[in-house]
Amino acid sequence: MTTTPSSPSAAASRRLKLWELPGGFHCSIVGTCLPHAMLVGSLRRLKMRPGDDAEDYEVHGFFVHNAGTDGPVARLLQKLLDARAFGEIRRFGRATTADQLSALWDQARADGRVDRAYWALMSHPATPSALRDRAHGHVHMLAHAGTVVNREQITRRQAAERQCQAMTVAYERLQRTTAAKIESLRQTLTRAEAEAAARLRQASAASRTPMPAVTATPPETVPERGGDDRKLAARLARTERRLAAERERARAAEAEAARLRAQLDGVCASASGDPGPEAPASPPREILYLGGISRTVSQLAAAAERFDATLVHHDGGVDDSPHALDALVERCDMVCCPVDCINHVACRRAKQLCKRHQKPFVPLRSCGAASFFNALRANRAH
């Protein structure tokens, strides 16, 4: 569709505020341009706290409802949108006609920059209503496509998790069987080595025994020790071969266990989509979780307990004192930090402290319990 240029006076006017846009656009702007974790964090800045049973769509609905009215909520949303889309606002700000804006929007869609370019386009003073409607339609269809993709990803993840669970059970069963087999082999080796040592002692003692006088015994009755020595040497050779075979079986069993462990870790990593952070040399006893959402702390603590660790939580300076961070990092064995829901000043400070105290610093992709669980599982695998 070809749009007509806007008037020069409109192009020269200021950008539109969020509450100045038609109400039908607020839902798509809030849902597309601002991550949900950022909205939850904004509630703290508004001195508000969602209930423990609050659904994500309720938080979204609260901000959409208040976006159309000039007030603290809408102004905070305006500030967040402008900060997040700063680069796109500058890029779109150089356009003065609807055709230029349409070309920039199409390029942003092709490059995957819809979440920031959408706000830059909708708030631009030269964007005609027809182009706003067109962009709104694109975002609407992207939401449908995202639902389909999300459903497919959930299905694949569930299938991978079931496969991972089945392989975990099989691995643990094989681990028990292998451990029992290795223990049996070790006992067999110990008995064989003790038997060989006893036979060697007997052979050594026999070689030191004085020979009887040959004058009192006819030549045909003199005991011939050469045959006994050869039999003993043959038995020792058979024992050594058996020992070598048992050792080889033990090494093969241990190699098979290691191969299955690596295969299991690969399946679990593909199910989470996260290769996992670098793990410390020994299992952590106390884990500092910096930032995140308060209502998920109990889930994170339960996940830590499954790995015999204790969770220590610090919200990054919202309610907890920033000055306590130094002592917590020094006290804990590992620090986990969700990069999507954290005060970045606190995150940088924790990273510096971890480097100073030589503690593992593990950035997590999200504040969800799954990312934390995958990080603990990767640590256990090492």
C-alpha positions in Angstrom: 0.0 0.0 0.0 1.3 3.5 -0.9 0.7 6.2 1.6 0.7 9.9 1.0 3.2 12.2 2.7 2.2 14.0 5.8 2.3 17.8 5.9 5.6 19.6 6.7 4.0 21.1 9.9 3.1 17.6 11.2 6.6 16.3 10.4 8.2 19.1 12.4 5.9 18.7 15.5 6.9 16.8 18.6 6.6 13.0 19.0 3.3 11.8 20.4 2.9 10.7 24.0 1.6 7.3 24.8 -1.7 8.6 26.2 -2.2 10.7 23.0 -2.4 7.6 20.8 -5.8 5.9 20.2 -6.7 3.4 22.9 -6.8 0.5 20.4 -3.0 0.6 20.1 -2.0 0.5 23.8 -2.4 -3.3 24.2 -0.1 -4.0 21.2 2.5 -1.4 22.3 2.7 -2.6 25.9 2.7 -6.2 24.9 5.2 -5.9 22.1 7.6 -3.2 23.2 8.1 -4.0 26.9 9.1 -7.4 28.3 6.9 -8.7 31.1 9.8 -8.7 33.6 10.2 -5.0 33.0 6.5 -4.4 33.7 6.8 -6.4 37.0 9.8 -4.3 37.9 7.9 -1.1 37.1 5.3 -2.0 39.8 8.1 -1.7 42.4 8.9 1.8 41.1 5.2 2.6 41.5 5.4 1.3 45.1 3.0 -1.5 44.1 3.4 -5.3 44.5 1.4 -7.9 42.5 -0.4 -10.5 44.6 1.2 -14.0 44.8 -1.6 -15.4 42.7 -1.5 -12.5 40.1 -1.5 -13.8 36.5 0.7 -12.3 33.8 -2.3 -11.1 31.8 -3.5 -9.2 34.9 -0.3 -7.3 35.1 -0.4 -6.6 31.4 -4.1 -5.5 31.7 -3.3 -3.0 34.5 -0.7 -1.2 32.4 -2.8 -1.2 29.2 -5.8 0.2 31.2 -3.6 3.1 32.6 -1.7 3.8 29.4 -4.4 6.0 27.9 -4.5 8.4 30.8 -1.8 11.0 31.6 -0.6 9.9 35.0 2.2 8.2 36.9 1.7 4.9 35.2 1.5 6.2 31.6 4.5 8.5 32.2 6.6 5.7 33.5 5.6 3.6 30.5 6.6 6.5 28.2 10.0 6.7 29.9 10.6 3.0 29.6 9.5 2.9 25.9 11.7 5.9 25.0 14.7 4.4 26.7 14.4 1.0 25.2 13.7 2.2 21.7 16.2 5.1 21.8 18.2 3.9 18.7 15.1 3.3 16.6 13.6 6.6 17.6 16.7 8.4 16.3 16.6 6.3 13.1 12.9 7.0 12.5 13.4 10.6 13.6 15.3 11.4 10.4 12.3 10.4 8.2 9.9 13.2 7.2 7.4 11.4 4.9 5.1 8.5 5.2 6.9 6.6 2.4 10.2 6.9 4.3 8.6 5.7 7.5 7.0 2.8 5.7 10.4 1.7 4.2 12.0 1.9 7.7 9.2 -0.2 9.2 9.5 -2.8 6.5 13.3 -3.0 7.0 12.9 -3.3 10.8 10.5 -6.2 10.3 13.0 -7.9 8.0 15.8 -7.4 10.5 13.8 -8.6 13.5 13.7 -5.2 15.3 9.9 -5.0 15.6 9.7 -4.6 19.4 11.6 -1.3 19.3 10.7 0.0 15.9 7.0 -0.4 16.6 7.1 2.3 19.3 9.3 4.6 17.2 6.8 4.4 14.3 3.6 4.7 16.4 4.9 7.8 18.2 6.4 9.5 15.2 4.4 12.8 14.4 4.5 12.1 10.6 3.0 8.6 10.8 -0.4 8.6 9.1 -3.3 6.6 10.5 -3.2 4.2 7.6 0.4 3.3 8.3 -0.3 2.9 12.0 -3.2 0.5 11.2 -0.9 -1.4 8.8 1.9 -1.8 11.5 -0.7 -2.8 14.1 -1.9 -5.5 11.7 1.6 -6.8 11.3 2.2 -7.0 15.0 -1.2 -8.6 15.5 -0.3 -11.4 13.0 3.2 -11.8 14.6 1.4 -12.4 17.9 -0.6 -15.2 16.3 2.5 -16.7 14.6 4.3 -16.4 18.0 1.5 -18.4 19.6 1.9 -21.2 17.1 5.7 -21.2 17.4 5.4 -21.2 21.2 3.0 -24.1 21.1 5.4 -26.1 18.9 8.3 -25.2 21.2 6.4 -26.3 24.2 5.5 -29.6 22.5 9.2 -30.2 21.5 10.4 -29.2 25.0 7.9 -31.6 26.7 9.0 -34.4 24.4 12.6 -33.6 25.1 11.9 -33.5 28.8 10.2 -36.9 28.7 13.2 -38.3 26.8 15.6 -36.7 29.3 13.6 -38.1 32.2 13.5 -41.6 30.6 17.3 -41.4 30.0 17.9 -40.2 33.5 16.0 -43.3 34.9 17.9 -45.6 32.5 21.3 -43.9 33.4 20.7 -44.2 37.1 19.7 -47.9 36.7 22.8 -48.5 34.6 24.9 -46.6 37.1 23.7 -48.9 39.9 24.4 -52.0 37.8 27.8 -50.7 36.7 28.7 -49.8 40.3 27.7 -53.3 41.5 29.7 -54.9 38.6 32.8 -52.8 39.3 32.6 -53.7 42.9 32.3 -57.4 42.1 35.3 -57.1 39.7 37.3 -55.4 42.4 36.6 -58.2 44.8 37.5 -60.7 42.2 40.8 -58.9 41.5 41.5 -58.7 45.2 41.0 -62.4 45.7 43.0 -63.3 42.6 45.9 -61.0 43.7 45.8 -62.6 47.2 45.9 -66.1 45.7 48.8 -65.2 43.3 50.7 -63.7 46.2 50.1 -66.8 48.3 51.3 -69.0 45.5 54.4 -66.9 45.0 55.2 -67.2 48.7 54.8 -70.9 48.5 57.1 -71.1 45.5 59.6 -69.0 47.3 59.5 -71.1 50.4 59.8 -74.3 48.4 62.9 -73.0 46.6 64.6 -72.3 49.9 63.8 -75.9 51.3 67.1 -78.0 51.5 67.2 -80.9 49.1 67.3 -84.4 50.9 70.4 -86.5 50.6 70.3 -88.4 47.3 72.5 -91.2 48.7 69.5 -92.6 50.8 67.0 -92.5 47.9 67.2 -94.3 44.7 67.5 -92.1 41.7 64.0 -92.9 40.4 62.4 -91.6 43.7 64.1 -88.2 43.8 61.3 -85.6 43.6 61.5 -83.6 40.5 60.7 -80.0 41.2 60.9 -78.8 37.6 57.4 -80.1 36.8 55.9 -78.4 39.9 57.6 -75.1 39.0 56.3 -75.3 35.5 52.7 -75.9 36.7 53.0 -73.0 39.2 54.3 -70.7 36.4 51.4 -71.8 34.2 48.9 -71.1 37.0 50.5 -67.7 37.6 50.3 -66.9 33.9 46.6 -67.8 33.8 45.9 -65.7 36.9 47.7 -62.7 35.3 45.7 -63.1 32.1 42.5 -63.2 34.1 43.5 -60.2 36.1 44.2 -58.3 32.8 40.8 -59.3 31.4 39.0 -58.2 34.5 40.7 -54.9 34.5 39.8 -54.4 30.9 36.1 -55.1 31.7 36.2 -52.6 34.5 37.7 -49.9 32.2 35.0 -50.7 29.6 32.2 -50.4 32.1 33.5 -47.1 33.4 33.9 -45.8 29.8 30.3 -46.8 29.0 29.0 -45.0 32.1 30.9 -41.8 31.1 29.5 -42.0 27.6 25.9 -42.4 28.8 26.4 -39.5 31.2 27.6 -37.2 28.3 24.7 -38.3 26.2 22.2 -37.6 29.0 23.7 -34.1 29.5 23.4 -33.4 25.8 19.7 -34.3 25.7 19.0 -32.2 28.9 20.9 -29.2 27.4 18.9 -29.4 24.2 15.7 -29.5 26.1 16.5 -26.3 28.0 18.2 -24.6 25.0 21.0 -23.4 27.3 24.5 -24.9 27.2 24.9 -24.0 30.8 27.4 -21.8 32.7 30.8 -22.8 33.7 30.5 -24.7 37.0 32.8 -24.5 40.0 35.3 -27.2 40.9 33.2 -28.4 43.9 29.4 -28.4 44.5 28.3 -25.1 46.1 26.8 -25.3 49.6 25.3 -21.8 49.5 24.0 -20.0 46.3 23.3 -16.3 46.2 20.4 -15.5 43.8 20.6 -11.8 42.9 17.4 -10.1 41.6 14.5 -12.0 40.1 10.8 -12.0 41.2 10.0 -12.4 44.9 7.2 -14.8 44.4 9.5 -17.4 42.7 12.0 -17.5 45.5 10.3 -20.5 47.2 10.6 -22.5 43.9 14.3 -21.5 43.5 15.0 -22.6 47.1 13.3 -25.9 46.4 15.4 -26.4 43.3 18.6 -25.6 45.3 17.6 -28.1 48.0 17.4 -30.9 45.3 21.1 -30.3 44.7 22.0 -30.2 48.5 22.5 -26.4 48.4 20.9 -23.5 50.3 19.5 -20.5 48.5 20.3 -17.0 49.7 18.2 -14.2 48.0 19.0 -10.6 47.5 16.6 -8.5 45.4 19.4 -6.2 44.0 18.7 -3.2 46.2 14.9 -2.7 45.9 14.0 -3.7 49.4 17.3 -5.3 50.5 20.3 -3.1 51.4 22.9 -2.8 48.7 25.6 -2.7 51.4 24.8 -6.3 52.3 25.9 -7.5 48.9 29.6 -7.6 49.7 29.2 -9.8 52.7 26.8 -12.2 50.9 29.1 -12.7 47.9 32.0 -13.4 50.2 29.9 -15.9 52.2 28.3 -17.8 49.3 29.9 -20.4 47.0 28.3 -19.3 43.8 26.3 -16.2 42.5 23.4 -16.5 40.0 22.0 -13.4 38.3 19.0 -13.3 35.9 19.9 -10.7 33.4 16.3 -9.9 32.5 15.2 -8.9 36.0 18.0 -7.3 37.9 19.4 -3.9 38.9 22.4 -3.8 36.5 24.5 -1.7 39.0 24.1 -4.5 41.5 24.8 -7.1 38.8 28.1 -5.5 37.9 29.0 -5.1 41.5 28.4 -8.8 42.2 30.5 -9.7 39.1 33.4 -7.7 40.4 33.1 -9.2 43.9 33.0 -12.7 42.4 36.2 -12.0 40.5 37.9 -10.6 43.5 36.9 -13.5 45.8 37.4 -16.1 42.9 33.7 -17.2 43.2 31.7 -18.5 40.1 29.4 -15.8 38.7 26.6 -17.4 36.6 24.4 -15.1 34.5 21.0 -16.7 33.8 19.0 -15.9 30.6 15.7 -15.4 32.5 14.3 -15.1 36.0 12.3 -18.4 35.6 12.9 -21.4 37.8 13.9 -23.5 34.7 17.0 -21.4 34.0 18.1 -21.7 37.6 17.5 -25.4 37.6 19.5 -25.9 34.4 22.4 -24.0 35.8 22.4 -26.2 38.9 22.2 -29.4 36.8 25.1 -28.2 34.6 27.1 -27.5 37.8 26.4 -31.1 39.1 27.5 -32.5 35.7 30.9 -31.0 36.2 
